[in-house]
Amino acid sequence: GAVVSQHPSRVICKSGTSVKIECRSLDFQATTMFWYRQFPKQSLMLMATSNEGSKATYEQGVEKDKFLINHASLTLSTLTVTSAHPEDSSFYICSASGLGQPQHFGDGTRLSIL
Amino acid sequence: QKEVEQDPGPLSVPEGAIVSLNCTYSNSAFQYFMWYRQYSRKGPELLMYTYSSGNKEDGRFTAQVDKSSKYISLFIRDSQPSDSATYLCAMSESNYQLIWGAGTKLIIKP
């Protein structure tokens, strides 16, 4: 149980492109979804937290107009990196949790901006 | 001082050995403690989830929480090469946002 699916797993695109990443909870209702960024050999850095039907709460230093998060249903959240630039290249990971449950993670999206 | 301290390693042990991974923390309000395993280029996988103090066992894995010492451990028995990964501890006051350790890279030598 507790499967989280994240797509795509790998994206390579040109600078200026917007990229959408999907995160789905397949077998449970995710009241909360989290988006992280991870740099090589470092731990996870929380970018934002979203509750279904509410606006996302962004961590300090994360541009909400740059990283658009939508959590329209209890099983789907999306992260859109708008007008991506090379410095946005990173490993993005989502997680989902049901009420009172621990976070379960997707397999991540490796984003490379040329 | 970080809220959660975890030795990044790498920790290298021979196959079959008992592995001990640890984290210390400073916030006495933490109540939820987790261990995740992360393989290269993959998302973290939840291994153990513990509320408050005590021990929890699942197969070859045992998690211990000592709140009086602010110390948590993960033991892996009969370690296998497939256990080679980065192990991340995480903890929380309210089972909501997690505070992460740096992760320990574990290498099991055949």
Backbone of each chain as ProteinMPNN parsed JSONL, in Angstrom:
{"seq_chain_A": "GAVVSQHPSRVICKSGTSVKIECRSLDFQATTMFWYRQFPKQSLMLMATSNEGSKATYEQGVEKDKFLINHASLTLSTLTVTSAHPEDSSFYICSASGLGQPQHFGDGTRLSIL", "coords_chain_A": {"N_chain_A": [[0.817, -1.215, 0.0], [0.188, 2.417, 0.049], [1.247, 3.881, -2.252], [2.961, 6.164, -4.24], [2.942, 7.917, -7.178], [5.009, 9.484, -9.506], [5.424, 11.672, -12.201], [6.893, 13.326, -15.053], [9.744, 11.033, -14.986], [12.08, 11.964, -15.896], [13.242, 14.919, -17.343], [14.311, 16.851, -20.011], [14.931, 19.974, -21.223], [14.712, 23.09, -23.062], [15.994, 26.305, -22.043], [13.695, 28.609, -20.657], [11.412, 27.219, -21.08], [8.335, 25.937, -19.742], [7.685, 23.537, -17.257], [5.778, 20.777, -16.253], [5.146, 18.775, -13.448], [3.746, 15.804, -12.266], [2.117, 14.41, -9.406], [0.818, 11.633, -7.922], [-1.275, 9.991, -5.6], [-1.827, 6.643, -5.353], [-3.28, 4.68, -3.98], [-4.429, 5.712, -1.741], [-5.974, 8.436, 0.026], [-4.655, 11.555, -0.22], [-4.337, 13.927, 1.991], [-2.506, 15.881, 2.375], [0.145, 17.132, 0.453], [3.59, 17.265, -0.368], [6.311, 19.099, -1.707], [9.614, 18.663, -2.68], [13.065, 19.563, -3.11], [16.131, 18.288, -4.177], [19.556, 18.449, -3.939], [22.654, 17.178, -5.333], [24.051, 14.678, -3.262], [22.98, 15.738, -0.961], [20.549, 16.356, 1.631], [16.92, 16.341, 1.657], [15.197, 19.259, 0.599], [12.589, 21.099, 1.671], [10.153, 22.543, -0.348], [7.472, 23.4, -0.617], [4.208, 23.076, 0.846], [1.124, 21.518, 0.383], [-2.355, 21.487, 0.864], [-5.274, 19.713, 0.034], [-7.399, 21.462, -2.098], [-6.66, 23.921, -1.114], [-4.543, 26.87, -1.111], [-1.052, 26.545, -1.743], [1.535, 26.415, 0.751], [4.474, 28.096, 0.872], [7.968, 27.585, 1.436], [10.413, 29.687, 2.982], [12.182, 31.726, 0.762], [11.523, 30.348, -1.53], [10.211, 30.876, -4.656], [6.948, 31.609, -5.283], [5.703, 32.299, -7.651], [7.311, 31.221, -9.471], [7.4, 28.53, -9.011], [4.715, 26.857, -9.415], [2.055, 25.444, -7.703], [-0.51, 23.086, -7.662], [-3.205, 21.558, -6.103], [-5.602, 19.914, -6.658], [-7.209, 17.73, -6.145], [-7.782, 14.875, -3.961], [-5.964, 13.044, -4.743], [-4.11, 14.016, -6.499], [-1.452, 16.199, -7.21], [0.212, 18.947, -8.694], [3.29, 20.303, -9.85], [4.493, 23.097, -11.368], [7.177, 24.303, -13.05], [7.918, 27.373, -13.969], [9.017, 29.095, -16.891], [11.675, 27.927, -17.009], [15.12, 27.867, -16.01], [18.676, 27.206, -16.344], [19.636, 27.113, -13.682], [17.524, 26.036, -12.344], [17.685, 23.407, -12.676], [17.532, 20.254, -11.234], [16.75, 17.684, -8.785], [13.539, 16.846, -8.267], [11.172, 15.998, -5.858], [8.129, 14.547, -4.834], [5.897, 14.103, -2.057], [3.323, 12.372, -0.262], [0.73, 12.374, 2.162], [-1.722, 10.769, 4.137], [-4.376, 11.541, 6.454], [-2.933, 11.833, 9.569], [-0.949, 10.063, 8.9], [2.341, 8.815, 7.898], [4.684, 10.394, 5.59], [4.783, 9.407, 2.2], [6.818, 8.779, -0.58], [7.241, 9.845, -4.004], [9.084, 8.72, -6.93], [10.654, 10.73, -7.844], [11.706, 13.447, -10.019], [13.981, 14.113, -12.454], [15.219, 17.025, -13.489], [16.539, 18.74, -16.17], [17.793, 21.632, -17.465], [18.653, 23.111, -20.41]], "CA_chain_A": [[0.0, 0.0, 0.0], [0.827, 3.727, 0.117], [2.06, 4.084, -3.447], [2.923, 7.505, -4.817], [3.481, 7.885, -8.534], [5.459, 10.807, -9.945], [5.773, 11.692, -13.634], [7.787, 12.32, -15.627], [10.908, 10.737, -14.165], [13.234, 12.677, -16.432], [12.881, 15.957, -18.306], [15.388, 17.691, -20.541], [14.29, 20.956, -22.083], [15.451, 24.335, -23.288], [15.755, 27.419, -21.146], [12.498, 29.365, -20.965], [10.275, 26.299, -21.145], [7.661, 25.598, -18.486], [7.642, 22.081, -17.073], [4.798, 20.345, -15.259], [5.405, 17.481, -12.826], [2.547, 15.298, -11.586], [2.289, 13.525, -8.263], [-0.46, 10.983, -7.646], [-1.371, 8.911, -4.616], [-2.572, 5.634, -6.106], [-4.134, 3.793, -3.188], [-4.905, 6.368, -0.523], [-6.328, 9.842, -0.161], [-3.576, 12.386, 0.304], [-4.83, 15.217, 2.458], [-1.402, 16.822, 2.253], [1.254, 16.759, -0.424], [4.778, 18.071, -0.157], [7.264, 19.133, -2.82], [10.981, 18.835, -2.227], [14.134, 19.656, -4.082], [17.31, 17.65, -3.604], [20.798, 18.635, -4.661], [23.498, 15.984, -5.208], [24.682, 14.336, -1.984], [22.389, 16.516, 0.117], [19.238, 15.893, 2.069], [15.792, 16.954, 0.968], [14.851, 20.623, 0.989], [11.158, 21.312, 1.466], [9.823, 23.75, -1.109], [6.118, 23.858, -0.335], [3.238, 22.123, 1.377], [-0.211, 21.847, -0.112], [-3.515, 20.725, 1.309], [-6.263, 19.614, -1.035], [-8.361, 22.548, -2.192], [-6.132, 25.17, -0.543], [-3.304, 27.37, -1.698], [0.153, 25.958, -1.159], [2.363, 27.22, 1.649], [5.838, 28.001, 0.37], [9.052, 27.83, 2.374], [11.14, 30.946, 2.775], [13.15, 31.693, -0.32], [10.979, 29.663, -2.704], [9.356, 31.817, -5.387], [5.666, 30.97, -5.59], [5.355, 32.544, -9.046], [8.223, 30.397, -10.252], [7.025, 27.137, -8.77], [3.265, 26.857, -9.221], [1.569, 24.18, -7.173], [-1.947, 22.894, -7.664], [-3.603, 20.325, -5.405], [-7.034, 20.035, -6.938], [-7.975, 16.589, -5.658], [-7.115, 14.141, -2.895], [-5.006, 12.091, -5.281], [-3.242, 14.623, -7.511], [-0.863, 17.522, -7.062], [1.154, 19.234, -9.771], [4.276, 21.367, -9.686], [4.901, 23.653, -12.651], [8.336, 25.189, -13.018], [7.649, 28.298, -15.064], [10.172, 29.727, -17.522], [12.808, 27.292, -16.322], [16.468, 28.255, -16.392], [19.632, 26.173, -15.922], [19.761, 27.022, -12.213], [16.393, 25.262, -11.826], [18.004, 21.984, -12.85], [17.624, 19.607, -9.925], [15.918, 16.496, -8.57], [12.328, 17.267, -7.564], [10.479, 14.83, -5.312], [6.892, 14.825, -4.116], [5.437, 13.112, -1.091], [1.907, 12.503, 0.07], [0.346, 11.735, 3.411], [-3.102, 10.804, 4.555], [-4.554, 12.119, 7.781], [-2.254, 11.117, 10.63], [-0.058, 9.044, 8.343], [3.646, 9.339, 7.484], [4.831, 10.762, 4.188], [5.282, 8.431, 1.242], [7.439, 9.564, -1.632], [7.364, 9.409, -5.382], [10.439, 8.366, -7.324], [11.408, 11.916, -8.207], [11.841, 13.9, -11.406], [15.278, 14.757, -12.697], [14.992, 18.117, -14.439], [17.753, 19.34, -16.726], [17.471, 22.765, -18.339], [19.839, 23.383, -21.236]], "C_chain_A": [[0.845, 1.256, 0.0], [1.783, 3.972, -1.042], [1.848, 5.494, -3.969], [3.633, 7.457, -6.162], [3.831, 9.301, -8.978], [5.913, 10.719, -11.397], [5.983, 13.121, -14.115], [8.984, 12.059, -14.69], [12.129, 11.543, -14.627], [12.748, 13.693, -17.45], [14.14, 16.709, -18.711], [14.739, 18.688, -21.475], [15.124, 22.231, -22.144], [15.083, 25.393, -22.267], [14.543, 28.216, -21.607], [11.241, 28.527, -21.034], [9.645, 26.161, -19.761], [7.472, 24.082, -18.417], [6.646, 21.739, -15.973], [5.137, 18.949, -14.784], [4.162, 17.06, -12.056], [2.904, 14.344, -10.458], [0.922, 12.959, -7.9], [-0.328, 9.969, -6.511], [-2.32, 7.87, -5.197], [-3.559, 4.839, -5.263], [-4.542, 4.402, -1.851], [-5.22, 7.827, -0.849], [-5.297, 10.712, 0.55], [-4.13, 13.747, 0.71], [-3.763, 16.292, 2.312], [-0.353, 16.258, 1.301], [2.378, 17.761, -0.239], [5.653, 18.007, -1.415], [8.64, 19.482, -2.277], [11.907, 19.015, -3.428], [15.364, 19.044, -3.418], [18.504, 17.871, -4.506], [21.691, 17.423, -4.421], [24.153, 15.868, -3.833], [24.173, 15.207, -0.836], [21.035, 15.938, 0.492], [18.14, 16.666, 1.332], [15.527, 18.365, 1.5], [13.379, 20.853, 0.655], [10.936, 22.622, 0.72], [8.457, 24.297, -0.693], [5.267, 22.705, 0.157], [1.869, 22.498, 0.846], [-1.258, 20.904, 0.47], [-4.571, 20.789, 0.219], [-7.268, 20.771, -0.967], [-7.883, 23.878, -1.641], [-4.895, 25.621, -1.305], [-2.114, 26.755, -0.992], [0.851, 26.956, -0.242], [3.811, 27.012, 1.251], [6.845, 28.28, 1.49], [9.766, 29.134, 2.002], [12.169, 30.772, 1.666], [12.668, 30.985, -1.57], [9.975, 30.593, -3.377], [8.056, 31.136, -5.806], [5.241, 31.206, -7.035], [6.219, 31.719, -9.992], [7.806, 28.932, -10.195], [5.538, 27.098, -8.4], [2.795, 25.479, -8.791], [0.055, 24.176, -7.164], [-2.265, 21.556, -7.022], [-5.122, 20.258, -5.462], [-7.86, 18.877, -6.406], [-7.165, 15.865, -4.593], [-6.102, 13.134, -3.418], [-4.014, 12.722, -6.254], [-2.757, 16.007, -7.097], [0.11, 17.715, -8.216], [2.058, 20.388, -9.374], [4.658, 21.826, -11.079], [6.065, 24.603, -12.428], [8.203, 26.11, -14.227], [8.933, 28.946, -15.572], [11.471, 29.231, -16.89], [14.143, 27.753, -16.895], [17.451, 27.214, -15.862], [19.763, 26.025, -14.409], [18.588, 26.282, -11.564], [16.617, 23.762, -11.989], [18.234, 21.354, -11.484], [16.788, 18.33, -9.924], [14.743, 16.936, -7.714], [11.56, 16.025, -7.128], [9.206, 15.281, -4.602], [6.659, 13.749, -3.063], [3.98, 13.383, -0.77], [1.64, 11.814, 1.392], [-1.152, 11.85, 3.614], [-3.181, 11.336, 5.965], [-3.869, 11.253, 8.837], [-1.281, 10.065, 10.173], [1.289, 9.647, 7.961], [3.674, 9.664, 5.997], [5.383, 9.59, 3.374], [5.694, 9.186, -0.009], [7.287, 8.945, -3.012], [8.826, 9.142, -5.702], [11.244, 9.553, -7.855], [11.418, 12.198, -9.702], [13.175, 14.611, -11.549], [15.091, 15.76, -13.818], [16.322, 18.709, -14.867], [17.354, 20.415, -17.728], [18.733, 23.148, -19.093], [19.984, 24.872, -21.543]], "O_chain_A": [[2.073, 1.184, -0.044], [2.969, 4.235, -0.843], [0.718, 5.959, -4.122], [4.777, 7.012, -6.264], [3.019, 10.215, -8.832], [6.673, 9.829, -11.779], [5.317, 14.036, -13.632], [9.193, 12.79, -13.722], [13.071, 11.772, -13.869], [11.938, 13.372, -18.319], [14.925, 17.144, -17.869], [14.063, 18.294, -22.425], [16.086, 22.419, -21.399], [13.991, 25.374, -21.699], [14.378, 28.471, -22.8], [10.131, 29.059, -21.045], [10.329, 26.255, -18.742], [7.139, 23.44, -19.413], [6.666, 22.334, -14.896], [5.384, 18.049, -15.586], [3.593, 17.842, -11.295], [3.862, 13.576, -10.547], [-0.014, 13.704, -7.607], [0.622, 9.187, -6.473], [-3.475, 8.171, -5.498], [-4.574, 4.371, -5.78], [-4.954, 3.687, -0.938], [-4.783, 8.366, -1.866], [-5.101, 10.61, 1.761], [-4.361, 14.611, -0.136], [-4.077, 17.471, 2.146], [-0.016, 15.075, 1.342], [2.148, 18.944, 0.011], [5.715, 16.98, -2.091], [8.815, 20.445, -1.53], [11.583, 18.676, -4.566], [15.605, 19.261, -2.23], [18.478, 17.527, -5.687], [21.521, 16.714, -3.429], [24.727, 16.826, -3.315], [24.876, 15.388, 0.158], [20.457, 15.136, -0.242], [18.416, 17.527, 0.497], [15.625, 18.618, 2.7], [12.981, 20.803, -0.509], [11.459, 23.668, 1.102], [8.301, 25.493, -0.449], [5.56, 21.533, -0.08], [1.495, 23.671, 0.86], [-1.059, 19.692, 0.551], [-4.731, 21.816, -0.44], [-7.892, 21.022, 0.064], [-8.617, 24.865, -1.691], [-4.284, 24.85, -2.045], [-2.161, 26.479, 0.207], [0.769, 28.169, -0.433], [4.32, 25.892, 1.287], [6.601, 29.103, 2.372], [9.715, 29.598, 0.863], [12.924, 29.799, 1.64], [13.357, 31.021, -2.59], [9.013, 31.041, -2.753], [8.071, 30.193, -6.597], [4.496, 30.401, -7.595], [5.89, 31.548, -11.166], [7.855, 28.207, -11.188], [5.16, 27.28, -7.243], [3.099, 24.475, -9.435], [-0.583, 25.131, -6.72], [-1.662, 20.537, -7.362], [-5.823, 20.503, -4.479], [-9.072, 19.009, -6.23], [-6.005, 16.197, -4.35], [-5.451, 12.444, -2.633], [-3.154, 12.019, -6.784], [-3.541, 16.866, -6.692], [0.755, 16.766, -8.661], [1.656, 21.313, -8.668], [5.105, 21.017, -11.892], [5.946, 25.588, -11.7], [8.358, 25.676, -15.369], [9.818, 29.298, -14.792], [12.248, 29.999, -16.323], [14.277, 27.995, -18.095], [17.082, 26.412, -15.004], [19.979, 24.919, -13.913], [18.643, 25.94, -10.382], [15.832, 22.95, -11.5], [19.024, 21.85, -10.681], [16.199, 17.954, -10.937], [14.923, 17.351, -6.569], [11.327, 15.115, -7.923], [9.206, 16.269, -3.867], [7.163, 12.631, -3.171], [3.475, 14.486, -0.982], [2.251, 10.793, 1.706], [-1.767, 12.872, 3.311], [-2.153, 11.557, 6.606], [-4.192, 10.073, 8.98], [-0.827, 9.251, 10.977], [1.382, 10.851, 7.724], [2.791, 9.255, 5.243], [6.306, 8.889, 3.792], [5.011, 10.113, -0.445], [7.216, 7.727, -3.177], [9.7, 9.316, -4.853], [12.392, 9.39, -8.268], [11.174, 11.318, -10.528], [13.456, 15.586, -10.851], [14.835, 15.385, -14.962], [17.128, 19.128, -14.036], [16.666, 20.142, -18.712], [19.757, 23.47, -18.489], [20.926, 25.272, -22.226]]}, "seq_chain_B": "QKEVEQDPGPLSVPEGAIVSLNCTYSNSAFQYFMWYRQYSRKGPELLMYTYSSGNKEDGRFTAQVDKSSKYISLFIRDSQPSDSATYLCAMSESNYQLIWGAGTKLIIKP", "coords_chain_B": {"N_chain_B": [[24.007, 24.919, 15.539], [22.564, 22.05, 14.126], [19.125, 20.965, 14.01], [18.737, 18.24, 13.741], [21.142, 15.776, 13.816], [23.211, 13.817, 11.815], [25.526, 11.431, 10.889], [27.187, 11.644, 7.85], [28.701, 9.609, 6.717], [30.809, 7.867, 4.307], [29.574, 4.663, 5.49], [31.017, 1.617, 5.659], [30.582, -1.807, 5.526], [31.047, -5.394, 5.939], [29.226, -7.906, 4.131], [26.504, -9.447, 5.786], [27.023, -8.434, 8.285], [25.958, -6.7, 11.298], [24.348, -3.656, 11.112], [24.496, -0.393, 12.408], [22.799, 2.557, 12.57], [22.511, 6.016, 13.295], [20.89, 8.889, 14.769], [20.931, 12.081, 16.282], [19.106, 14.546, 18.131], [17.825, 17.839, 18.898], [15.429, 18.997, 19.625], [13.092, 18.6, 22.0], [10.422, 18.303, 21.629], [9.842, 16.699, 19.512], [7.924, 14.004, 18.305], [7.354, 12.081, 16.465], [9.059, 9.696, 14.591], [11.085, 8.705, 11.932], [12.561, 6.455, 9.584], [14.034, 6.507, 6.467], [14.924, 4.955, 3.377], [17.023, 5.605, 0.685], [17.713, 5.014, -2.584], [20.106, 5.638, -5.203], [19.131, 8.247, -7.34], [16.428, 7.892, -6.895], [13.268, 8.245, -5.134], [12.846, 8.706, -1.531], [12.208, 5.835, 0.51], [9.907, 4.707, 2.836], [10.942, 3.127, 5.745], [10.748, 2.636, 8.551], [8.508, 3.666, 11.085], [7.835, 5.44, 13.882], [6.16, 6.258, 16.864], [6.728, 8.329, 19.571], [8.673, 7.022, 22.331], [10.619, 3.906, 22.366], [10.905, 0.57, 20.934], [10.825, -0.837, 17.646], [10.217, -3.466, 15.44], [10.816, -4.853, 12.23], [11.078, -7.361, 10.23], [14.34, -7.644, 9.142], [14.994, -5.231, 10.184], [15.317, -2.953, 12.906], [14.053, -0.366, 14.811], [14.922, 2.092, 17.161], [13.986, 4.348, 19.696], [15.071, 6.761, 21.86], [13.95, 8.976, 23.843], [14.765, 10.327, 26.108], [17.475, 10.62, 25.843], [17.517, 11.85, 23.45], [17.941, 10.486, 20.983], [18.055, 8.378, 18.218], [17.945, 5.175, 16.629], [18.712, 2.905, 13.964], [18.802, -0.454, 13.27], [20.225, -2.912, 11.225], [20.005, -6.2, 10.518], [21.92, -9.055, 9.426], [23.067, -7.946, 7.021], [22.79, -7.06, 3.559], [24.138, -6.798, 0.2], [22.23, -5.429, -1.295], [21.191, -3.686, 0.515], [22.718, -1.483, 0.418], [22.688, 1.918, 0.31], [21.447, 5.273, 0.823], [20.595, 6.26, 4.027], [18.102, 7.971, 5.631], [17.213, 9.805, 8.458], [14.25, 11.126, 9.905], [12.133, 13.453, 11.544], [9.407, 14.731, 13.567], [7.249, 17.128, 15.126], [4.513, 17.07, 14.95], [3.719, 15.144, 13.157], [3.641, 16.211, 10.681], [5.192, 18.478, 8.926], [8.492, 17.459, 8.172], [11.655, 17.179, 9.812], [14.843, 16.762, 8.662], [17.613, 14.466, 8.792], [21.021, 14.509, 7.609], [21.502, 12.262, 6.161], [22.942, 9.018, 5.873], [25.374, 7.411, 4.065], [25.427, 4.101, 3.195], [27.415, 1.281, 2.656], [27.477, -1.981, 1.666], [29.678, -4.532, 1.573], [30.245, -7.224, -0.62]], "CA_chain_B": [[23.765, 23.481, 15.676], [21.385, 21.604, 13.411], [18.118, 20.301, 14.846], [18.957, 16.798, 13.632], [22.505, 15.481, 13.406], [23.385, 12.458, 11.294], [26.834, 11.279, 10.257], [26.96, 11.324, 6.435], [29.471, 8.445, 6.306], [30.142, 6.582, 4.153], [29.784, 3.562, 6.4], [31.252, 0.433, 4.841], [30.633, -3.018, 6.359], [30.966, -6.614, 5.13], [27.931, -8.571, 4.036], [26.178, -10.278, 6.94], [27.252, -7.706, 9.538], [24.874, -5.889, 11.853], [24.602, -2.238, 10.867], [23.855, 0.535, 13.34], [22.724, 3.927, 12.064], [22.019, 6.825, 14.408], [20.652, 10.325, 14.67], [20.63, 12.794, 17.513], [18.307, 15.731, 17.865], [17.84, 18.792, 20.011], [14.077, 19.447, 19.947], [12.423, 17.599, 22.839], [9.011, 18.205, 21.24], [9.653, 15.707, 18.445], [7.164, 12.846, 18.764], [7.266, 11.11, 15.369], [10.412, 9.412, 14.134], [11.043, 7.869, 10.747], [13.755, 6.116, 8.819], [13.805, 6.296, 5.044], [16.039, 4.466, 2.58], [17.007, 6.223, -0.628], [18.672, 4.571, -3.575], [20.528, 6.712, -6.096], [18.185, 8.699, -8.365], [15.073, 7.458, -6.532], [12.719, 8.913, -3.966], [13.0, 7.964, -0.267], [11.239, 4.772, 0.801], [9.703, 4.613, 4.279], [11.317, 1.837, 6.335], [10.242, 2.504, 9.905], [7.731, 4.823, 11.552], [7.658, 5.233, 15.313], [5.62, 7.364, 17.646], [7.262, 8.415, 20.925], [9.834, 6.172, 22.624], [10.441, 2.472, 22.286], [11.491, -0.194, 19.842], [9.917, -1.398, 16.649], [10.943, -4.402, 14.608], [10.161, -5.264, 10.992], [12.023, -8.196, 9.508], [15.739, -7.451, 9.546], [15.164, -3.858, 10.649], [14.819, -2.573, 14.225], [14.202, 1.053, 15.117], [14.862, 2.411, 18.587], [13.875, 5.768, 20.022], [15.336, 7.08, 23.258], [13.65, 10.405, 23.937], [15.503, 10.935, 27.218], [18.799, 10.956, 25.312], [17.314, 12.483, 22.132], [18.796, 9.619, 20.167], [17.324, 7.297, 17.565], [18.826, 4.238, 15.935], [18.187, 1.885, 13.066], [19.687, -1.6, 13.168], [19.966, -3.82, 10.117], [20.653, -7.499, 10.757], [22.233, -9.853, 8.233], [23.078, -6.952, 5.951], [22.951, -7.564, 2.2], [24.583, -5.743, -0.738], [21.073, -4.642, -1.73], [20.911, -2.674, 1.538], [23.563, -0.318, 0.139], [21.828, 3.053, -0.022], [21.536, 6.339, 1.819], [19.53, 6.139, 5.039], [17.752, 9.284, 6.15], [16.281, 9.879, 9.571], [13.378, 12.296, 9.852], [11.31, 13.522, 12.745], [8.4, 15.783, 13.502], [6.448, 17.362, 16.33], [3.073, 16.849, 14.762], [3.524, 14.229, 12.027], [3.332, 17.044, 9.522], [6.456, 18.739, 8.26], [9.592, 16.662, 8.706], [13.001, 17.706, 9.931], [15.636, 15.663, 8.115], [19.042, 14.334, 8.962], [21.764, 14.679, 6.355], [21.574, 10.983, 5.463], [24.183, 8.247, 5.975], [25.579, 6.505, 2.94], [25.814, 2.775, 3.662], [27.95, 0.392, 1.622], [27.634, -3.363, 2.136], [30.637, -5.173, 0.678], [29.996, -8.674, -0.755]], "C_chain_B": [[22.484, 23.12, 14.935], [20.414, 20.945, 14.371], [18.307, 18.805, 14.865], [20.365, 16.571, 13.086], [22.6, 14.02, 12.974], [24.715, 12.412, 10.557], [26.641, 10.881, 8.797], [27.714, 10.107, 5.929], [30.462, 8.802, 5.206], [30.526, 5.573, 5.224], [29.88, 2.293, 5.562], [31.411, -0.782, 5.752], [30.564, -4.244, 5.465], [29.56, -7.205, 5.166], [27.709, -9.475, 5.252], [26.342, -9.574, 8.272], [25.974, -7.03, 10.011], [25.264, -4.416, 11.681], [23.847, -1.412, 11.886], [23.948, 1.943, 12.779], [22.042, 4.782, 13.125], [21.764, 8.271, 14.015], [20.457, 10.877, 16.072], [19.851, 14.054, 17.153], [18.251, 16.604, 19.099], [16.437, 19.195, 20.469], [13.309, 18.367, 20.716], [10.942, 17.433, 22.484], [8.764, 17.204, 20.11], [8.952, 14.476, 19.016], [7.156, 11.717, 17.721], [8.656, 10.951, 14.756], [10.351, 8.403, 12.987], [12.437, 7.589, 10.216], [13.329, 5.849, 7.379], [15.089, 5.764, 4.411], [15.92, 5.1, 1.2], [18.122, 5.642, -1.498], [18.97, 5.734, -4.519], [19.463, 6.983, -7.157], [16.77, 8.173, -8.139], [14.566, 8.277, -5.357], [12.931, 8.083, -2.713], [11.861, 6.97, -0.068], [11.121, 4.641, 2.315], [10.018, 3.204, 4.772], [10.638, 1.632, 7.684], [9.577, 3.804, 10.334], [7.375, 4.572, 13.013], [7.085, 6.478, 15.96], [6.153, 7.255, 19.065], [8.424, 7.436, 21.118], [9.537, 4.701, 22.386], [11.121, 1.867, 21.083], [10.404, -0.659, 18.887], [10.727, -2.275, 15.722], [10.124, -4.755, 13.378], [11.177, -6.043, 10.168], [13.436, -8.01, 10.027], [16.006, -6.074, 10.149], [14.563, -3.657, 12.047], [15.092, -1.096, 14.432], [14.062, 1.249, 16.609], [14.796, 3.921, 18.749], [14.106, 5.935, 21.512], [15.139, 8.586, 23.429], [14.419, 11.073, 25.063], [16.895, 11.369, 26.778], [18.717, 11.706, 23.994], [18.173, 11.773, 21.086], [17.928, 8.552, 19.536], [18.298, 6.452, 16.765], [18.031, 3.357, 14.987], [19.232, 0.782, 12.97], [19.243, -2.463, 11.984], [20.735, -5.104, 10.383], [20.917, -8.192, 9.438], [22.251, -8.963, 6.99], [23.425, -7.589, 4.598], [23.468, -6.44, 1.298], [23.429, -4.858, -1.213], [20.641, -3.598, -0.696], [21.767, -1.421, 1.321], [22.702, 0.815, -0.401], [22.156, 4.173, 0.952], [20.334, 6.231, 2.74], [19.324, 7.495, 5.7], [16.849, 9.136, 7.366], [15.462, 11.167, 9.405], [12.497, 12.286, 11.086], [10.422, 14.752, 12.706], [7.714, 15.926, 14.85], [5.028, 16.849, 16.15], [2.756, 15.903, 13.625], [3.134, 15.007, 10.781], [4.641, 17.313, 8.785], [7.595, 18.006, 8.965], [10.88, 17.474, 8.784], [13.938, 16.54, 9.618], [17.066, 15.671, 8.64], [19.701, 14.441, 7.591], [21.793, 13.408, 5.519], [22.931, 10.339, 5.64], [24.277, 7.313, 4.785], [26.146, 5.185, 3.461], [26.274, 1.932, 2.484], [28.139, -0.984, 2.242], [28.515, -4.094, 1.11], [30.366, -6.675, 0.601], [31.166, -9.488, -0.223]], "O_chain_B": [[21.456, 23.781, 15.084], [20.812, 20.429, 15.415], [18.067, 18.159, 15.885], [20.732, 17.1, 12.037], [22.136, 13.115, 13.668], [24.993, 13.255, 9.704], [25.99, 9.872, 8.524], [27.422, 9.608, 4.842], [30.926, 9.941, 5.164], [31.621, 5.607, 5.785], [28.944, 1.937, 4.846], [32.263, -0.794, 6.639], [30.071, -4.154, 4.34], [28.813, -7.013, 6.125], [28.62, -10.179, 5.687], [25.853, -10.061, 9.291], [25.039, -6.817, 9.239], [26.359, -3.997, 12.056], [22.69, -1.699, 12.194], [25.04, 2.459, 12.543], [21.104, 4.329, 13.781], [22.343, 8.794, 13.064], [19.887, 10.215, 16.939], [19.926, 14.557, 16.032], [18.584, 16.171, 20.202], [16.273, 19.684, 21.586], [12.923, 17.346, 20.146], [10.284, 16.522, 22.985], [7.617, 16.897, 19.788], [9.331, 13.968, 20.071], [6.974, 10.548, 18.06], [9.334, 11.93, 14.447], [9.659, 7.388, 13.066], [13.361, 8.386, 10.381], [12.404, 5.082, 7.111], [16.194, 6.082, 4.851], [14.837, 5.126, 0.615], [19.307, 5.765, -1.187], [18.194, 6.684, -4.622], [18.959, 6.058, -7.793], [16.002, 8.025, -9.089], [15.348, 8.929, -4.665], [13.17, 6.879, -2.807], [10.713, 7.229, -0.428], [12.129, 4.481, 3.003], [9.452, 2.221, 4.295], [10.03, 0.591, 7.932], [10.029, 4.896, 9.988], [6.693, 3.599, 13.335], [7.476, 7.601, 15.644], [6.041, 6.202, 19.693], [9.086, 7.068, 20.148], [8.386, 4.294, 22.226], [11.812, 2.543, 20.321], [9.245, -0.847, 19.259], [11.801, -1.881, 15.265], [8.908, -4.934, 13.453], [12.028, -5.46, 9.496], [13.698, -8.198, 11.215], [17.125, -5.788, 10.575], [13.46, -4.121, 12.337], [16.216, -0.628, 14.252], [13.196, 0.651, 17.248], [15.461, 4.67, 18.034], [13.418, 5.323, 22.329], [16.056, 9.371, 23.187], [14.702, 12.269, 24.987], [17.432, 12.359, 27.275], [19.738, 12.152, 23.472], [19.004, 12.378, 20.409], [17.152, 7.89, 20.225], [19.327, 6.932, 16.289], [16.843, 3.102, 15.187], [20.39, 1.033, 12.636], [18.054, -2.705, 11.776], [21.963, -5.099, 10.464], [20.226, -7.95, 8.449], [21.527, -9.213, 6.026], [24.231, -8.515, 4.51], [23.261, -5.264, 1.595], [23.626, -3.678, -1.5], [19.824, -2.727, -0.994], [21.551, -0.406, 1.982], [22.064, 0.679, -1.445], [23.037, 4.035, 1.801], [19.195, 6.124, 2.284], [20.253, 8.084, 6.254], [15.842, 8.431, 7.317], [15.931, 12.155, 8.84], [12.158, 11.225, 11.609], [10.644, 15.682, 11.93], [7.613, 14.968, 15.616], [4.427, 16.278, 17.06], [1.614, 15.864, 13.168], [2.389, 14.516, 9.934], [5.139, 16.432, 8.084], [7.648, 17.944, 10.193], [11.152, 18.331, 7.944], [13.845, 15.472, 10.225], [17.65, 16.724, 8.897], [19.032, 14.461, 6.558], [22.07, 13.452, 4.32], [23.958, 11.013, 5.57], [23.371, 6.52, 4.53], [27.207, 5.155, 4.085], [25.613, 1.875, 1.448], [28.868, -1.139, 3.222], [28.144, -4.25, -0.053], [30.268, -7.336, 1.635], [31.129, -10.718, -0.257]]}, "name": "protein", "num_of_chains": 2, "seq": "GAVVSQHPSRVICKSGTSVKIECRSLDFQATTMFWYRQFPKQSLMLMATSNEGSKATYEQGVEKDKFLINHASLTLSTLTVTSAHPEDSSFYICSASGLGQPQHFGDGTRLSILQKEVEQDPGPLSVPEGAIVSLNCTYSNSAFQYFMWYRQYSRKGPELLMYTYSSGNKEDGRFTAQVDKSSKYISLFIRDSQPSDSATYLCAMSESNYQLIWGAGTKLIIKP"}
